[in-house]
Amino acid sequence: MKQDKKLVVAISSRALFDLDESHRIFEAEGKDAFCRYQVKHEDETLEPGVAFTLVQKLLALNPALPEPLVEVILLSRNSADTGLRVFNSIRRHGLDITRAAFTSGQSPFGYIGAFGADLFLSANAEDVAQALAAGHAAATILDSNPAHSTNPQLRIAFDGDAVLFSDEAERIYQADGLGAFTENEVEKAKTPLSGGPFKAFLASLHHIQSLFPPDLAPIRTALVTARGAPAHERVVRTLRAWNIRIDEALFLGGMDKGPFLRAFGADIFFDDQQKHCASASGHVATGHVPHGIANPRVLPGPAGPGGKA
């Protein structure tokens, strides 16, 4: 990451705020009723959504930095007219978000690159799949009601294979089982894994961490993986080869990830497998990364202009 490059996170309105009520109106009564509802209630402040605390903590990094290096962009399927309530809520919650794209029902994923975003978070799985296919780090924010951390430090946890790393090892596991997977990872222990969709995002976090003494960094990261020994060695050597810092590494050998993520105090966790996301979302905010061999392709289809934005 270049010294002057910002960490830019693009987020949809439904990931940022609780828009479930308006989405129910869209599904039950259609677009016109949805638009009337949003305009009627545009002066009512929206409640925080699943990723709200993450955004708060991201933006809170800037005062501690030599110069502002973090920006959050709003990408919404709302129109500018119906999205006025979202921007009113951003202002009333004191969030320093000034840039946005409102696309009136169309997928906003094409603007991720234009804004230079390092990460895209959305409640719309189709938009996320398109973003990943275009080479962007992206995750679908899952519905949950996790306990919000009171720790001011930003804590982000990642799965390994198909998230930080490519799915090359996972493909062997899926095809030939655990024994073949372990044998391959031991054989290639000193061969770094290829990067996955979140490698660059982790590198951006690492850059900000490097501006502080390790014990004073406002960001803490964790690798939380189903791998166990001896398959751990290749992971350690890969991160070393990338020269990327990870603060904690949990090699769980197939154990349930949820309790460990709660113990870490993650503000968000990213995983490619639905079963691990389901476990995690009961404890912490969770983003599903529909990438790699474990995920069928999400096909484009019609989507609403509001609730799924």
Protein Blocks (a to p, Z undefined) as FASTA:
>chain_A
ZZklccdddddfklmpccklmmmmmmmnojklmmmmmmmmmmpccdddfklmmmmmmmmm
mmmpmbdcbdcddddfbdfklmmmmmmmmmmnopacfbdcdeehpafklmmmmnopabdc
dfbfklmmmmmmnopacdddddddddddfbfbdcddddfehilpccklmmmmmmnojklm
mmmmmmmmmgccdddfklmmmmmmmmmmmmpcfklccbdcddddfbdcfklmmmmmmmmm
nopacfbdcdeehpafklmmmmnopabdcdfbfklmmmmmmmbccddddedjklccdddd
dddfklmZZ
